[in-house]
Amino acid sequence: MVSRSYSNLLDLASGDSPSFGGERKRFPRVATVPGLLSEVDDETCNSVGSEAPSSVSQERMIIVGNQLPLRAHRNEDNGEWCFSWDEDSLLLQLKDGLGEDLEVIYVGCLKEQVALNEQDDVAQTLLETFKCVPAFIPLELFTKFYHGFCKQHLWPLFHYMLPLSPDLGGRFDRSLWQAYVSVNKIFADKVMEVISPDDDYVWVHDYHLMVLPTFLRKRFNRVKLGFFLHSPFPSSEIYRTLPVRDEILRALLNSDLIGFHTFDYARHFLSCCGRMLGLSYQSKRGYIGLEYYGRTVSIKILPVGIHIGQLQSVLNLPETAAKVAELRDQFRGQTVMLGVDDMDIFKGISLKLLAMEQLLMQHPENRGEVVLVQIANPARGRGRDVQEVQSETYATVKRINNRFGRPGYDLVVLIDTPLQLYERIAYYVIAECCLVTAVRDGMNLIPYEYIICRQGNEKLDETLGLDPSAPKKSMLVVSEFIGCSPSLSGAIRVNPWNIDAVAEAMDSSLIVSEAEKQLRHEKHYRYVSTHDVAYWARSFLQDLERACGDHLRRRCWGIGFGLGFRVIALDPNFRKLSVEHIVSAYRRTKNRAILLDYDGTLMPTGSLNTTPNIEAVGILNNLCQDPKNVVFLVSRKDRKILTEWFSCCKKLGLAAENGYFIRPNHDSDWETCVSLPDFDWKQIAEPVMKLYTETTDGSTIETKESALVWNYLYADPDFGFCQAKELLDHLESVLANEPVSVKSGQHVVEVKPQGVNKGLVAEHLLTTMRQKGKLPDFVLCIGDDRSDEDMFEVIMRAKTSPRLSPVAEVFACTVGQKPSKAKYYVEDRSEILRMLQALANASEQAAKTAPTPASCGGLIINRE
């Protein structure tokens, strides 16, 4: 039995009506209105999980790309559409790595425009024959989406071109962004038509569909979703200029796995997430992950490979051998250097030609001996920049040939007409050196193809008069700005902007020894042949399976609107603390302990004025008046400030500096939880911190009685993080023999006495109450950050210890929906105050009905 959503299309394809009962909303097969879709939710976007579990046992992969891996043309006889697989499409080639048992469905656009009245028939044919689901985008909308936002904004920006003037990509156009979002929404609808959300994997490809993950995650919170970016990802200084930078980052983070070709691209993405969204990443056992609202978004770094079988099959064609023979005769006695590039501004064709001109000037002995064949594929974009590249290329080629050529001999052969694959392969076979001088390119598989073709076969060896048993040879000159450069360690890497250096590299490739060429070729061939497209796809699927392994174990729900939507994934036992529930427990108990944090709990995080307001102080006083309660406030602040702020709360317990100082009430003296003979270690730590403060702009030192804190919240995020790691190592080294601990936290490095944490306050309170013979039967602990997790851990552990009543009600509560050792959460500070006010009201009501005071319990409030 197939999934309900997939059976819709199967029924449509077969012409039968759906076999299951009930009305079900159908997504439109085609977008018939060339308008723009809204970014906001539709009626199906409020789902907090997937549909009812499917009975499908076989996993499937839904591959989503801008274009389907199909070729389309009309039959000249009857005018009907004819379709065939596009063997050159990466989306088709990667199937080899997914295994025969994994069914693959494709979602994407056709390269040809299909008339509205033909779209249903074409969609039915493609689904039946190719398992392809076409997304028919109206021409006007597609133009704004592809030639507009993708090619005018994203493509230039991701290749480090800023729109400094209208001529350079153009200013940001909001209507083009809306078109981009609309097309991504149409793609999402198409995926929803075929997906079985509990079983299928979805693999989205490239920058055309970067907001698609949000639409899919919004509909199916547990969708198993991977994304791979085939273009570069720019540095944060470039990317941050994009007006919709946050929307795109958050959309990508709705994936489970995000793939990049190189570490540089991944590093730039992680830097953007850190600088713009405040997220940090961790590397654990070789895997990089970003914590995003309880979900771990994994980062994959692996360059794509080529389909070796396809190249080898073309190498075996008789047409290839014939073309090789033709080129052998054409360039007999000459050394061929080859360039294969698209005719666009980032491929560096003109720089390559200038380097060739420089080579001929500096090494005149190469004139007549060397020829550069430049294959210029048609540009994928359009616009004035493409025309300028073409004009410059033609002019440079003409100048070089006029200056250095002679009748019957051109030093540069420019081929700007489309070539068949076997023709291009023939040029690879006869070229002694391949040149790739792109100024910025995502991957560029030309060097890989060249290596495989230079390996050749016996038939081609015979055509070229080579010994089949002799080692093969090749030379590569590649730009250091292309994705494949790091994996080609035997290539001559160049800065394409340095014309002299490129010319020298070209000359080096000509004079290097035969043995050296053989060694370089063998090294490259070994890598390329083992890291093909199947290996890449198989590795990505394995990591996607790992990244999605805990989907069913986590409890998920969505929050946010539009492209700000994200999914919270938390432990199934983690739930919201209702006022009614806690008030009911509060009324049933008589020995109560309450621990409250201050900043972020009783006061908003980041507030400039951290002084407690009248409302909070009044609630605390009311709670303290109940003899059944023991209330403690825990804070990072020093004891002098806390004493001043809460002088009117006579019965309030205070814990300063994260629990180092404790005072049960206003009339008691401050005590220390940890015995420390002296603070001589400060004389060692403070000069070290001052050194890092002087060299890290925006950092500060906070001096406390028991601790020193180095804060880099306002420093550059990356530099501050690096300096914090260095400072941590430095302090651990110089304080190795001191009774202190050095810890790193959120934008801080702290040195404090060993064993000091907020958990000490909870331990102290529970122990004290037990010693007085009053076991707490009600414990409430509220905090908002990592330091409060120590308190949560103590009180949760105490549930199974004799320090609490066997029937104790324990409420460990964090602020906000996030991973925590607490079992409850509240949304914000206002909810905390409402809840505490409800508890105070319950105490007041109880006092009116039962004037005789009961025995006191313990209430702990964490001030942080």
C-alpha positions in Angstrom: 0.0 0.0 0.0 1.4 3.4 -0.9 1.0 6.6 1.1 -2.2 8.5 0.8 -0.5 11.6 -0.6 1.3 9.6 -3.3 -1.8 7.6 -4.3 -3.4 10.9 -5.4 -0.9 11.2 -8.2 -0.9 7.5 -9.0 -4.7 7.6 -9.3 -4.5 10.7 -11.5 -1.9 9.0 -13.7 -4.0 5.9 -14.2 -7.2 7.8 -14.7 -8.9 6.1 -11.7 -10.5 7.8 -8.8 -9.0 7.6 -5.4 -9.7 4.4 -3.6 -9.8 5.9 -0.1 -12.8 7.5 1.3 -13.5 11.0 2.5 -12.8 14.4 0.9 -9.2 15.5 0.8 -7.9 18.8 -0.4 -5.8 18.5 -3.6 -2.9 20.7 -4.3 -3.2 22.3 -7.7 -1.2 20.4 -10.3 -0.3 23.6 -12.2 0.0 27.2 -11.2 -2.4 28.8 -13.7 -2.3 32.4 -12.3 0.9 34.3 -12.8 0.5 36.1 -9.5 2.6 36.0 -6.4 2.0 33.6 -3.5 2.1 35.0 0.0 4.8 34.1 2.4 2.3 33.6 5.2 0.8 30.2 6.2 -2.0 28.6 4.2 -4.6 26.4 5.9 -2.4 23.3 5.8 0.6 24.9 7.4 -0.5 24.6 11.0 0.3 21.0 11.3 2.5 20.2 14.3 3.6 16.8 12.9 3.3 14.5 10.0 0.1 12.8 8.8 -1.1 9.5 10.1 1.7 6.9 9.8 2.0 5.4 6.4 2.1 1.7 5.8 4.8 2.1 3.2 7.8 0.0 4.2 10.1 0.9 1.4 12.0 4.2 1.8 12.0 6.6 -1.1 14.1 9.6 -2.0 12.4 12.7 -3.4 15.0 14.7 -5.3 14.1 18.4 -5.8 16.0 20.6 -8.2 15.3 23.6 -10.3 15.2 21.5 -13.5 14.1 17.9 -14.0 16.8 15.6 -15.4 14.9 15.3 -18.7 15.2 16.5 -22.3 12.0 17.6 -24.0 11.2 18.3 -27.7 8.1 18.1 -29.9 7.7 15.4 -32.5 7.9 17.0 -35.9 5.3 14.6 -37.3 2.4 14.9 -34.8 3.5 17.8 -32.6 3.4 15.8 -29.4 5.9 16.1 -26.6 8.7 13.6 -26.5 10.8 13.2 -23.3 14.0 11.4 -22.5 16.5 11.2 -19.7 19.2 13.9 -19.6 22.3 11.7 -19.1 24.4 14.8 -18.3 22.2 15.8 -15.3 23.8 15.4 -11.9 20.4 14.7 -10.4 20.1 11.6 -12.6 23.7 10.5 -12.2 23.5 10.5 -8.4 21.0 7.7 -8.5 23.9 5.3 -8.9 24.8 5.9 -5.3 21.4 5.5 -3.8 21.0 1.8 -4.4 18.5 -0.1 -6.6 16.1 -0.7 -3.7 15.6 3.0 -3.1 12.8 4.4 -5.2 13.6 7.9 -6.6 11.1 10.6 -7.5 12.1 13.9 -9.1 10.4 17.2 -8.6 11.4 20.2 -10.8 10.8 22.3 -13.8 11.1 21.4 -17.5 13.5 23.3 -19.6 10.7 24.0 -22.1 7.5 25.9 -21.6 4.4 23.8 -21.8 1.1 25.3 -22.8 -1.6 25.4 -20.1 -3.9 23.0 -21.9 -1.2 20.4 -22.2 0.2 20.5 -18.6 -2.1 17.8 -17.1 -1.3 15.3 -19.9 2.4 16.1 -19.7 2.4 15.7 -15.9 0.6 12.4 -16.2 3.1 11.1 -18.8 6.1 12.1 -16.8 4.8 10.6 -13.6 3.9 7.3 -15.3 7.1 7.0 -17.4 9.8 8.7 -15.5 8.5 9.2 -11.9 8.9 12.9 -12.4 6.6 15.6 -11.0 6.9 18.8 -13.0 6.4 22.2 -11.5 4.9 24.4 -14.2 5.8 28.0 -13.4 4.2 30.8 -15.4 6.7 32.4 -17.7 6.5 35.9 -16.1 6.9 34.4 -12.6 9.8 32.2 -13.7 11.6 35.1 -15.3 11.4 37.1 -12.1 12.5 34.0 -10.1 15.3 32.6 -12.2 16.6 35.5 -14.4 15.6 38.0 -11.7 16.4 37.0 -8.1 18.5 33.9 -8.7 20.8 35.4 -11.4 20.7 39.1 -10.6 21.0 38.8 -6.8 22.0 35.4 -5.4 24.4 34.2 -8.2 26.5 37.4 -8.2 26.5 37.8 -4.4 27.5 34.1 -3.8 30.3 34.7 -6.3 31.5 37.8 -4.3 30.0 40.5 -6.6 28.3 43.3 -4.6 25.6 45.5 -6.3 27.6 48.6 -5.8 26.0 50.1 -8.9 22.9 49.3 -11.0 25.3 47.8 -13.6 26.6 45.2 -11.1 23.7 42.9 -10.6 21.2 45.7 -9.8 19.7 46.9 -6.5 17.7 44.6 -4.4 14.2 44.3 -5.8 11.5 43.2 -3.3 9.2 41.9 -6.1 11.9 39.5 -7.3 12.3 38.2 -3.8 8.5 37.6 -3.6 8.7 35.7 -6.9 11.5 33.6 -5.5 9.4 32.8 -2.4 6.4 32.1 -4.6 8.2 29.6 -6.8 9.7 27.8 -3.8 6.1 27.5 -2.4 5.0 26.0 -5.7 7.8 23.4 -5.5 6.8 22.7 -1.9 3.2 22.0 -3.0 4.5 19.5 -5.6 6.6 17.7 -3.0 3.5 17.5 -0.8 1.6 15.8 -3.5 3.9 12.8 -3.5 5.6 12.6 -0.1 5.0 10.0 2.5 6.4 12.1 5.4 7.2 9.3 7.8 9.1 7.3 5.3 10.5 9.4 2.5 13.7 11.4 2.4 13.8 14.8 0.6 17.0 16.1 -1.0 16.8 19.7 -2.2 19.5 21.0 -4.5 21.1 24.4 -4.9 20.5 28.1 -4.3 17.3 28.3 -6.4 15.4 26.5 -3.6 16.9 27.8 -0.4 13.6 28.7 1.3 11.9 25.4 0.3 12.9 23.7 3.6 10.7 26.1 5.6 7.6 25.3 3.6 8.2 21.6 3.9 9.1 21.7 7.6 6.0 23.9 8.3 3.8 21.2 6.8 5.6 18.1 8.1 7.6 18.9 11.3 9.4 15.6 11.1 10.2 15.6 7.4 13.6 14.0 6.7 15.2 16.8 4.7 18.6 17.4 3.2 20.0 20.4 1.3 23.1 20.7 -0.8 24.5 24.0 -2.1 26.4 23.6 -5.4 27.6 27.2 -5.5 30.0 28.9 -3.2 28.8 30.4 0.1 30.3 33.8 0.6 32.0 35.2 3.7 29.8 36.9 6.2 31.1 40.4 5.1 29.6 39.7 1.7 26.5 37.8 2.7 25.4 40.2 5.3 24.7 42.8 2.6 21.7 40.7 1.4 18.5 42.3 2.8 16.8 38.9 3.3 19.9 37.3 4.9 18.1 36.1 8.0 15.2 34.7 6.2 17.4 32.5 4.0 19.6 31.4 6.9 16.6 30.4 8.9 15.1 28.6 6.0 18.2 26.6 5.4 18.3 25.7 9.1 14.9 24.0 8.7 16.9 21.2 6.9 18.4 18.3 8.9 21.6 18.2 6.8 23.2 21.0 4.8 25.9 20.0 2.4 28.8 22.1 1.0 31.6 21.3 -1.4 34.4 22.7 0.7 35.2 23.6 4.3 35.6 27.2 3.3 31.9 27.4 2.1 30.8 25.6 5.3 32.9 27.9 7.5 31.4 31.0 5.9 27.8 29.6 6.5 28.6 28.8 10.1 30.1 32.2 10.6 27.0 33.9 9.2 24.8 31.8 11.5 27.0 32.9 14.4 27.2 36.6 13.6 23.6 37.1 12.4 21.6 34.6 14.4 23.8 34.1 17.4 24.2 30.4 16.9 27.2 28.3 17.8 28.4 25.0 16.3 30.1 22.0 17.7 32.3 19.3 16.2 31.8 15.9 17.8 33.4 12.7 16.5 34.0 14.2 13.1 30.6 15.7 12.6 29.7 19.4 12.7 26.4 20.4 14.1 24.4 23.5 14.8 22.0 23.5 17.8 18.8 25.2 16.5 15.8 25.2 18.9 16.5 21.7 20.1 17.2 20.3 16.7 20.8 19.5 15.6 21.4 20.7 12.0 24.3 18.7 10.6 26.8 20.1 8.2 28.2 17.9 5.5 31.5 18.8 3.6 32.1 16.7 0.6 32.8 17.8 -3.0 30.7 16.2 -5.7 32.2 13.8 -8.2 31.6 12.8 -11.8 29.9 9.9 -13.4 32.9 7.9 -14.5 30.8 5.2 -16.3 29.2 7.8 -18.6 32.6 9.2 -19.6 34.1 5.8 -20.2 31.1 4.7 -22.3 31.6 7.8 -24.5 35.4 7.2 -24.6 34.5 3.8 -26.2 32.4 5.3 -29.0 33.8 5.1 -32.5 32.8 8.7 -33.0 35.2 9.6 -30.2 38.1 7.7 -31.7 37.4 9.4 -35.1 37.4 12.8 -33.5 40.6 12.1 -31.6 42.3 11.1 -34.9 41.0 14.3 -36.5 42.4 16.5 -33.7 45.7 14.5 -33.7 46.2 15.4 -37.3 45.0 19.0 -36.8 47.5 19.7 -34.0 50.3 17.4 -35.0 53.6 18.7 -33.7 52.0 21.1 -31.3 51.3 21.0 -27.5 47.6 21.5 -26.8 46.5 23.4 -23.7 42.8 23.3 -23.1 40.2 25.5 -21.4 36.5 24.6 -21.0 34.4 27.2 -19.5 31.0 28.8 -19.6 31.0 32.3 -21.1 30.3 34.2 -17.9 32.1 36.8 -15.9 33.3 34.4 -13.1 35.0 31.8 -15.3 38.1 33.9 -15.9 38.4 33.3 -19.7 39.8 36.7 -20.3 42.4 36.3 -17.5 43.5 33.0 -19.1 43.9 34.6 -22.5 45.9 37.4 -21.0 48.2 34.9 -19.3 48.6 33.1 -22.6 49.6 36.4 -24.2 52.1 37.0 -21.4 53.5 33.5 -21.8 54.1 34.1 -25.5 55.9 37.4 -24.8 58.1 36.1 -22.0 58.8 32.7 -23.7 58.9 33.4 -27.4 60.2 29.8 -28.0 56.7 28.6 -27.4 55.4 30.4 -30.4 54.4 27.9 -33.0 54.9 25.1 -30.5 51.9 25.7 -28.2 48.2 26.2 -28.9 45.5 27.1 -26.5 42.1 25.6 -27.3 39.3 27.5 -25.4 35.9 25.9 -25.5 33.4 28.5 -24.5 30.0 27.1 -23.5 26.9 29.3 -23.8 26.3 31.4 -20.7 23.5 30.2 -18.4 22.5 33.7 -17.5 21.9 36.7 -19.7 22.5 40.4 -19.6 25.1 43.1 -20.4 27.8 41.4 -18.4 27.6 38.3 -20.6 27.9 40.5 -23.7 30.9 42.3 -22.3 32.6 39.0 -21.6 32.0 37.8 -25.1 33.2 41.0 -26.6 36.4 41.0 -24.5 37.1 37.4 -25.3 36.7 37.8 -29.1 38.9 40.9 -29.0 41.7 39.3 -27.0 41.7 36.2 -29.1 41.9 38.3 -32.3 44.7 40.4 -30.8 46.8 37.4 -29.8 46.4 35.6 -33.1 47.2 38.7 -35.1 50.3 39.4 -33.1 51.8 36.0 -32.7 50.1 33.8 -35.3 50.9 33.1 -38.9 48.9 31.9 -41.9 47.5 28.5 -41.1 48.4 28.7 -37.4 46.4 30.3 -34.6 47.9 30.3 -31.1 44.4 30.5 -29.6 41.5 28.5 -31.0 38.2 29.7 -29.7 35.2 27.3 -30.0 32.0 29.1 -29.1 29.6 26.7 -30.7 27.9 23.9 -28.8 29.8 20.6 -28.9 28.6 17.1 -28.5 30.0 15.3 -25.4 32.2 13.0 -27.5 33.7 16.0 -29.2 34.6 17.7 -25.9 36.0 14.4 -24.6 38.2 14.2 -27.7 39.8 17.5 -26.8 40.4 16.3 -23.3 42.2 13.2 -24.7 44.6 15.2 -26.8 45.3 18.0 -24.4 48.6 17.9 -22.5 47.4 20.4 -19.9 44.0 21.6 -18.7 43.6 25.2 -17.5 40.8 26.4 -15.1 41.2 30.0 -14.1 37.8 30.8 -12.7 37.8 33.7 -10.3 35.0 32.0 -8.2 33.3 28.7 -8.8 31.3 26.4 -6.6 32.9 23.1 -7.7 33.9 22.9 -11.5 34.2 19.3 -12.6 36.2 20.0 -15.7 39.5 18.9 -14.1 37.9 15.6 -13.0 36.6 14.9 -16.5 40.0 15.7 -17.9 41.7 13.2 -15.6 39.4 10.4 -16.5 39.7 11.1 -20.2 43.5 11.2 -20.1 43.4 7.7 -18.6 41.9 6.8 -22.0 41.6 3.2 -23.2 43.4 0.8 -25.6 41.6 2.0 -28.7 42.4 5.6 -28.1 46.0 4.7 -27.2 46.3 3.0 -30.6 44.8 6.0 -32.3 47.4 8.3 -30.7 50.2 5.8 -31.2 50.8 5.3 -27.4 51.9 2.2 -25.6 48.8 0.9 -23.6 51.0 -0.4 -20.8 52.8 2.9 -20.3 51.8 5.1 -17.4 49.4 7.9 -18.3 50.2 11.5 -17.8 48.3 14.8 -17.4 48.9 18.3 -16.0 46.4 20.7 -14.3 46.6 24.4 -13.7 43.7 25.3 -11.5 42.5 28.5 -9.7 42.6 28.4 -6.0 39.1 29.9 -5.9 37.3 26.8 -7.3 35.7 24.1 -5.2 37.7 21.2 -6.6 41.1 22.8 -5.9 41.6 21.4 -2.4 41.1 17.8 -3.6 43.6 18.2 -6.5 46.8 18.3 -4.5 48.9 17.5 -7.6 47.7 20.5 -9.6 49.5 23.8 -10.0 47.3 26.2 -8.0 47.2 29.8 -9.1 45.7 33.1 -8.3 43.9 33.9 -11.6 44.2 37.6 -11.0 47.9 37.3 -11.0 48.6 37.2 -14.8 52.3 36.7 -14.4 51.9 33.8 -12.0 49.4 32.1 -14.3 51.8 32.5 -17.2 54.6 31.0 -15.2 52.4 28.1 -14.2 51.5 27.5 -17.8 55.2 27.4 -18.7 55.9 25.1 -15.8 53.3 22.7 -17.0 55.1 22.6 -20.4 58.6 21.9 -19.1 57.8 19.5 -16.2 59.4 16.0 -16.7 57.4 13.1 -18.0 57.8 11.2 -14.8 56.4 14.1 -12.8 53.4 14.3 -15.1 52.8 10.6 -14.6 53.0 10.8 -10.8 50.6 13.8 -10.7 48.2 12.0 -13.0 48.3 8.8 -11.0 47.5 10.7 -7.8 44.6 12.6 -9.3 43.2 9.5 -11.0 43.2 7.5 -7.8 41.2 10.2 -6.1 38.7 11.0 -8.9 38.0 7.3 -9.6 37.2 6.6 -5.9 35.2 9.8 -5.2 32.7 9.7 -8.0 29.1 11.0 -8.0 27.8 7.7 -6.6 30.2 7.9 -3.7 29.1 11.5 -3.0 25.4 10.6 -3.1 25.8 7.5 -1.0 27.8 9.4 1.6 25.2 12.2 1.7 22.3 9.7 2.2 24.2 8.0 5.0 24.7 11.2 6.8 21.1 12.3 6.2 19.9 9.0 7.7 22.1 9.6 10.8 20.9 13.2 11.1 17.2 12.1 11.0 17.7 9.1 13.4 16.0 10.7 16.4 13.0 12.3 14.6 10.4 9.9 16.1 11.9 10.1 19.5 11.6 13.9 19.8 8.4 15.9 20.4 8.1 18.6 17.8 6.0 21.6 17.3 6.3 24.7 15.1 6.5 28.4 16.1 6.9 31.6 14.1 5.2 33.0 11.1 6.2 33.1 7.4 9.8 32.5 6.8 10.6 32.9 10.5 9.0 29.5 11.1 11.0 26.9 12.9 10.4 23.7 14.7 11.1 23.1 18.4 12.3 19.5 19.1 12.4 18.5 22.7 12.1 15.5 25.0 8.6 14.0 25.0 8.3 14.6 28.8 9.0 18.4 28.4 5.8 20.4 28.7 4.4 23.8 29.5 3.8 24.5 33.2 0.2 25.6 33.6 -0.8 28.0 36.4 -3.8 25.8 37.4 -1.6 22.7 37.8 1.0 24.4 40.0 -1.5 26.3 42.1 -3.4 23.0 42.8 -0.2 21.4 44.0 0.8 24.5 46.0 -2.5 24.4 47.9 -2.1 20.7 48.8 1.4 21.1 50.3 2.8 22.7 53.5 6.6 22.6 53.2 7.5 24.5 50.1 10.9 25.3 48.6 11.2 27.8 45.8 14.4 28.8 43.9 14.2 31.6 41.4 16.8 33.1 38.9 16.9 36.8 38.5 18.2 38.1 35.1 16.1 36.5 32.4 13.7 35.2 35.0 12.5 38.1 37.2 14.1 40.7 34.9 14.2 40.7 31.1 17.5 39.5 29.5 19.6 42.3 28.2 17.7 45.0 30.2 19.9 48.1 30.8 18.1 48.7 34.1 18.5 45.5 36.2 17.0 46.9 39.4 14.0 44.9 40.5 10.7 46.6 39.9 8.0 47.1 42.5 5.8 44.4 41.2 8.5 41.6 41.5 9.6 42.8 45.0 5.9 42.8 46.1 5.3 39.3 44.9 8.5 38.0 46.6 7.4 39.7 49.9 4.0 38.1 49.7 5.4 34.6 49.1 7.9 35.1 52.0 5.0 36.0 54.4 3.6 32.5 54.1 5.2 30.4 56.9 5.0 27.3 54.7 7.4 28.8 52.2 11.2 29.2 52.1 12.1 31.4 49.2 15.6 31.8 47.8 16.8 34.2 45.1 20.0 33.1 43.2 22.1 35.6 41.3 25.4 36.3 39.6 25.4 39.7 41.3 27.6 40.4 44.2 26.2 40.4 47.8 26.4 44.2 48.2 24.0 44.8 45.4 21.6 42.1 46.4 21.6 43.4 50.0 20.7 46.9 48.8 18.1 45.8 46.3 16.2 43.4 48.6 16.6 45.1 52.0 12.8 45.3 52.3 12.4 41.5 51.9 13.2 40.5 55.4 12.5 36.8 55.0 13.9 36.3 51.5 17.0 34.1 51.2 19.7 35.3 48.9 22.5 33.6 47.1 25.2 35.9 45.5 27.8 35.2 42.9 26.2 31.9 41.7 26.0 30.5 45.2 29.4 31.3 46.7 27.7 33.6 49.3 24.4 32.5 50.9 22.2 34.4 53.4 19.0 32.6 54.7 17.2 35.9 55.6 17.9 39.6 56.2 18.8 39.1 59.8 21.4 36.5 59.1 25.0 36.9 58.2 26.4 36.0 54.8 28.0 32.5 54.6 30.3 30.9 52.1 29.4 27.5 50.6 33.0 26.7 49.8 35.9 27.1 52.1 38.8 29.0 50.4 41.8 30.2 52.4 42.7 33.1 50.2 42.2 34.7 46.7 45.9 34.9 45.8 45.0 33.3 42.5 43.5 36.6 41.4 46.9 38.1 41.3 47.8 35.5 38.7 44.6 35.5 36.7 43.8 39.2 36.4 47.0 40.3 34.6 46.4 37.5 32.0 42.8 38.7 31.5 44.0 42.3 31.2 46.4 41.2 28.4 43.5 39.7 26.4 41.2 42.7 27.2 43.8 45.1 25.7 44.1 43.0 22.5 40.3 42.3 22.1 38.3 45.3 21.4 34.9 45.2 23.1 35.9 42.8 25.9 35.7 43.7 29.6 36.7 42.2 33.0 34.1 41.9 35.8 35.7 41.6 39.2 33.8 39.8 41.9 34.7 38.8 45.5 34.9 35.2 44.6 35.5 35.2 40.8 36.9 37.0 37.8 34.9 37.1 34.6 36.2 38.0 31.1 33.3 39.1 29.0 33.5 39.4 25.1 29.8 39.9 24.3 30.5 43.1 22.5 33.7 41.9 20.7 33.8 40.6 17.2 32.2 37.2 17.5 34.8 35.1 15.6 37.8 36.9 17.1 36.3 37.0 20.6 35.6 33.2 20.4 39.2 32.6 19.3 40.6 34.8 22.0 38.3 33.1 24.6 39.7 29.7 23.6 43.3 31.0 23.9 42.5 32.7 27.3 40.9 29.5 28.6 44.0 27.5 27.7 46.3 30.2 29.1 44.4 30.4 32.4 44.2 26.7 32.9 47.9 26.5 32.4 48.9 29.2 34.9 46.2 28.2 37.5 46.8 24.5 37.3 47.9 24.3 41.0 45.3 26.7 42.3 41.9 25.6 43.9 39.9 27.2 41.2 38.1 26.1 38.0 38.2 27.9 34.7 35.0 27.6 32.7 33.8 29.1 29.4 30.2 30.1 29.0 28.0 32.3 26.8 30.5 35.0 25.8 32.4 34.7 29.0 35.4 33.0 30.5 35.1 32.7 34.3 37.6 31.8 37.0 35.9 30.8 40.3 36.6 28.6 43.3 36.2 24.9 42.6 32.8 23.5 43.2 30.9 26.8 43.1 27.7 26.7 41.1 24.0 27.4 41.6 23.4 23.7 42.4 25.1 24.4 45.8 22.1 26.7 46.7 19.7 23.9 46.0 21.8 21.4 48.0 22.1 23.8 50.9 18.4 24.5 51.0 17.2 20.9 50.9 19.8 19.8 53.4 18.9 22.5 55.8 15.2 21.8 55.6 15.8 18.1 56.2 18.0 18.8 59.3 15.1 20.8 60.7 12.8 17.8 60.2 10.7 19.5 57.5 11.0 17.5 54.3 9.8 19.7 51.3 6.7 18.3 49.7 6.7 21.1 47.1 9.8 22.4 45.2 9.7 25.0 42.5 12.9 26.0 40.6 12.8 28.5 37.8 15.8 29.6 35.7 16.6 30.6 32.1 20.3 29.8 31.2 23.0 27.1 31.4 24.1 28.0 34.9 20.6 27.2 36.2 20.8 23.6 34.9 22.9 22.8 38.0 19.9 23.6 40.2 17.6 21.6 38.0 19.9 18.6 38.2 20.0 18.7 42.0 16.3 18.9 42.6 15.5 16.3 39.9 18.0 14.0 41.5 16.6 14.7 45.0 13.2 13.2 43.9 14.7 9.7 44.5 16.5 10.7 47.7 15.4 11.0 51.3 15.8 14.8 51.2 12.3 15.2 49.8 9.0 13.9 50.9 8.0 10.7 49.1 4.9 12.5 47.7 6.8 15.7 46.9 5.6 17.8 43.9 8.8 18.9 42.0 8.6 21.6 39.3 11.9 22.3 37.5 11.0 25.0 35.0 13.1 26.8 32.4 12.2 30.0 30.5 11.5 29.4 26.9 11.2 26.3 24.8 14.7 24.9 24.6 16.7 21.7 25.6 17.0 21.6 29.4 17.2 19.2 32.3 14.0 20.9 33.5 10.7 19.1 32.8 8.6 22.2 32.4 8.8 25.5 30.7 7.1 28.9 30.7 7.2 31.3 27.7 8.5 34.5 29.3 9.0 36.7 32.3 5.4 37.9 32.3 4.1 34.3 32.7 6.5 33.8 35.6 5.2 36.9 37.4 1.6 35.8 36.7 2.3 32.3 38.1 4.1 33.6 41.2 1.2 36.1 41.8 -1.2 33.2 41.6 0.8 31.3 44.2 0.9 34.4 46.5 -2.9 34.8 46.1 -3.3 31.2 47.1 -1.2 31.8 50.3 -3.3 34.8 51.1 -6.6 32.9 50.7 -5.3 30.1 52.8 -4.2 32.5 55.5 -7.8 33.9 55.7 -9.3 30.5 56.1 -6.7 29.0 58.4 -5.1 31.7 60.5 -2.9 29.4 62.5 0.4 29.2 60.6 1.7 25.9 59.5 5.2 24.7 59.5 7.5 26.5 57.0 8.6 24.9 53.8 11.3 25.9 51.4 10.9 28.1 48.3 13.9 28.7 46.1 14.0 31.7 43.7 16.9 32.0 41.2 17.5 35.7 40.6 19.6 35.2 37.5 
